Amino acid sequence: MSATEPLALGLVTILVMAATNYLMRAGGFWLMAHVPLTVRVRRMLAALPGSIVAATVLPIVAKSGPAAFVALAATAAVMVVARNEFLAVVAGVLAAALMRSAGI
């Protein structure tokens, strides 16, 4: 095995991953071009971002324990009251930091 073989293999791996990523994204656009946008489909697409966030955040909160739950609750509360994403993130980070500093 020469010194350039791992470099070449890494480059090929990156190119294959980039091509796969592009094809998956382009395939989604191509597929949706063939789906009629009924009221039901529009509702599903409107709910999709929230579903993705929930599917990403909730397992992390479940694994991280009470500090993460309190941080999520603080974030949600500030978002409902202030409707400001920046303030909500700050509240969540502060809540998590306070919980962690308290040993929870």
N, C-alpha and C positions, 0 to 999 in steps of 0.2 A: 504494500500500500504506500503510494507516494504521498508527499506532503500536501499536494494539491487536491487529492481525492476527497477528503472531508469537506474542503471548501466548495468543490464542485457539487457534491451531494447536498450540502446546505443550500446552495443557490438553486438547484433543481427543486428542492423541497419548498423553498419560498415561492418560486414561480408557480408550482403546482397549487399551493395554497392560495395564491393570489388569483389564479385562473378559476379555481373552484369557488372562491368568494364572489368573484364577478359573475360567474354563471348562476350562482344561487340568487343573487340580487336581480340580475337581468331576467332570470326565469320567473321570479315573482311578478315583475312588471308585465312580462309577456302573458303569464297566466291570468292576471287580473284584467288584462285587456280583453279577455274572452269571457269574463263573468259579467252578466247583466247586473247593473247597480240598482237592485230593487230596494224598497224601504227596509226590508229585513237585513240585507247585506250592508246597507249604509249604517244601520244601528250597530251591527256587529263590528264594523270597522271603527266606529266612533268609540266603542267600548274596549277596543284592543289595547290602546296604550295603558289604561288603568290595569288591565289584566296582566300585562307584561310587568308593570311595576310591582304589583302584588305578588306575582310568581317569583320575582327576583328578591324582594325585600323580606317577605314573610319567613322563608326558610332561614335567612340570616338572623332575624329577630328570634326565631325559635331556638337556634343554636346558641345565641349570645346571652340569653337570659334576661333578667329583670332590667338591667341598665339599658339594653337595646329597646325593650318594650316601652320604658319611660321616655326614651329619646324619640321613639316613633310617635308616641302619644303627644308629646310636646310639639313635635313638628306638625302633626295633623291639627292640633288645636290652634296653633298660630296661623296655619294656612287657612283654616275656616274663619277665624276672626279677622286677620289682617289681609288675607289674600295677597301675600307678598312672599315669593319663593325664597328670597335671600334671608328675610327675617325668620322664616320657617326653618331653614337649614341652620342658621345661627342658634336658634332655640334648641334644635335637636342635638347639635354638637355640645352646647353648654349643658344640656340635661345629661347627656352621656358622660361628659367630663366630670360633672358633679357627682353622679352616681358612682363612677369609677374611683374618684378621689375619696368617696365615703366607704370604699371597700365592697361595694355591691356589684 
